[in-house]
Amino acid sequence: MDRRNFVAGCLGLPLLAQAGGAQAQAGLTKIIFPFAAGAGGDTLCRLIAQEMAPVLQRTIVVENRTGGDGLIGIKAVKGASPDGSMVLVTTGPTMYLLPMVETVPSFDTAKDFVPVSLLARFEFALVVGPAVDVTDFKGFVAWLKAHPDKTSFGVPSNGTIPHFAGSKLEKDLGIPLTRVPYRGSAPILNDIIGGHISFGITTLADALPQHRAKGVTIIAVSSAERSPFAPEVPTLKESGIDLVADAWYGMWLPAGSPPEFASKLGAAASAALAKPDVKERLTAIGLIPVGSNAESLSKELAANTAFWQPIVTATGYKIEN
């Protein structure tokens, strides 16, 4: 299995966000983001780095450590000194799915990291194209049953939330589905529009432009509540599927980091995410700013782990490491 296909992510190029004026710098903090440059995660890291630097009176650098489905960056922070010099920002699914699918887990999130804050959420969408002439989930299920030879669906890569959400959907509907892994959302949408696959599960933000242009139809979203970006679209739960499958970005420090610094860091991140201009820029790219604390992040991680573990285990999917 090509490990590059496991997760899609985004990471900022090195960015220096410095405190202004005569404020003294207390040190250097590197925000390690373990994916390549681009898209929402990049913007998220850049924005909070700029806002947090003057508050913390530290120089903040956003640095990408890509590779190994995010493991290169995760391991860098895992092995870092607990002195505030290195912080991890990555997707929640990276932190709970990787230990589930690796044959030998490379890390234990609870033991190897100190939680700081949940930063922002993003959602997934179930998308159909012109070849599937339906407008709602009920009609979609009826269409699948009537076309058992046309149940191929696309996901941005294997081993991701869309992958396992598709497995859950297959089980709940009792309809055999054929998963087709892609590299990102764009080729999925192109093949849906072209009728090469019947539907896809991908990020809502990527699907919205084509949905609004009527190239595709989003018939359900994965979040617990209707998305502010597409309030007319029902959730999967509203449609009768017991599945909430949104994703999120979180922040962690290496194990042994002082809880006082973790609290201060989380407060600075939350304050940055509460600023109107930051909110506006993030919502424009399909991210829902959150900002929380260590306890909330730990609860979110635990709940997601408990929910997805049996689903992932049932698929038998593993990555050799």
Buried (B, 14 or more C-beta within 10 A) or exposed (E): EEBBBBBBBBBBEEBEBBBEEEEEEEEEBBBBBBBBBEBBBBBBBBBBBBBBBBBBEBBBBBBBBBBBBBBBBBBBBBEBEBBBBBBBBBBBBBBBBBBBBBEEEBBEBBEBBBBBBBBBBBBBBBBBBEBBEBEBBEBBBEBBEEEEEBBBBBBBBBBBBBBBBBBBBBEEBEEEBEBBBBEBBEBBBBBBBEEBBBBBBBBBBBBBEBBEEEBBBBBBBBBEEBBEBBEEBBBBBEBBBEBBBBBBBBBBBBBEBEEEBBBBBBBBBBBBBEBEEBBEBBBEBBBBBBBBBBEBBBEBBEEBBEBBBEBBEEBEBEBEB
